[in-house]
Amino acid sequence: RPTIDQIWGGMYKCISYVNNILENLEGHDDSSLPLYNVYKAECLALITAHLEKYPCMTRTDYCYMTGHDKKRALKELNAFIKKGILMRYGAGKQVVYAKKM
């Protein structure tokens, strides 16, 4: 179990870093930041790779992974749904998020 927790912790930390980069890119575009499209593509590729390896997560998993509170986590997860990256399955406490098919 400790090994699994360490692996998940590392993945969560990686996605947390990616989310911070994406959040900081929001106020920029390719005219104000020359490598904007490269940074954004790399971040989204890392998220996609994580979702291919671990195709399902809960909001609690995402909170643990990013260090965000429930409200911010839900906002980001809903943004991923809107962008077509994730799908939501279930209702209430049984909701899980998975890679959109």
C-alpha positions in Angstrom: 0.0 0.0 0.0 2.8 2.6 0.8 4.2 2.0 -2.7 0.8 2.6 -4.4 0.3 5.7 -2.3 3.7 7.0 -3.3 3.0 6.4 -7.0 -0.4 8.2 -6.8 1.1 11.0 -4.8 3.7 11.5 -7.5 1.1 11.6 -10.2 -1.1 14.0 -8.2 1.9 16.3 -7.7 2.7 16.2 -11.4 -0.9 17.1 -12.3 -0.9 19.8 -9.7 2.1 21.4 -11.4 0.4 21.1 -14.7 -2.7 22.8 -13.4 -0.7 25.6 -12.0 1.0 26.2 -15.4 -2.4 26.1 -17.2 -3.9 28.5 -14.7 -1.0 30.9 -15.1 -1.3 30.7 -18.9 -4.9 31.8 -18.8 -4.0 35.5 -18.9 -1.7 35.1 -21.8 -1.9 34.2 -25.5 0.7 33.5 -28.2 1.2 37.2 -28.8 2.2 38.0 -25.2 4.1 34.7 -24.6 6.0 33.3 -27.6 5.9 29.6 -26.4 2.3 29.8 -25.1 1.0 27.1 -27.5 3.9 24.8 -26.7 3.4 25.1 -22.9 -0.3 24.6 -23.1 0.1 21.6 -25.4 2.6 20.0 -23.1 0.4 20.4 -20.1 -2.6 19.0 -21.8 -0.5 16.0 -23.0 0.6 15.3 -19.4 -3.1 15.4 -18.2 -4.1 13.1 -21.1 -1.3 10.7 -20.3 -2.4 10.5 -16.7 -6.0 9.9 -17.7 -4.9 7.1 -20.0 -2.9 5.4 -17.2 -5.5 6.1 -14.5 -8.8 6.6 -16.4 -11.0 7.3 -13.4 -10.8 9.7 -10.4 -13.1 11.2 -7.8 -13.4 14.8 -6.8 -11.6 13.8 -3.6 -8.8 12.3 -5.6 -8.5 15.5 -7.5 -8.4 17.6 -4.3 -5.7 15.4 -2.9 -3.8 15.6 -6.2 -3.9 19.4 -6.6 -4.3 20.6 -3.1 -7.4 22.5 -4.1 -10.5 22.8 -2.0 -13.8 21.2 -3.1 -15.1 24.3 -4.8 -12.1 24.9 -6.9 -11.7 21.2 -7.8 -15.2 21.0 -9.0 -14.7 24.2 -11.1 -11.6 22.7 -12.7 -13.2 19.3 -13.2 -16.2 20.9 -14.9 -13.8 22.9 -17.1 -12.2 19.7 -18.2 -15.7 18.3 -19.0 -16.5 21.5 -21.0 -13.3 21.1 -22.9 -14.2 17.5 -23.7 -11.3 16.0 -21.7 -13.4 14.3 -19.0 -16.9 12.8 -18.6 -18.8 12.6 -15.3 -20.4 9.3 -14.3 -22.8 8.8 -11.4 -24.4 11.2 -9.0 -23.9 12.6 -5.5 -21.1 10.8 -3.6 -20.8 8.2 -6.3 -19.5 10.6 -9.0 -16.3 9.7 -10.8 -14.6 11.4 -13.6 -13.1 9.5 -16.6 -11.5 10.3 -19.9 -14.0 11.1 -22.5 -14.4 8.3 -25.1 
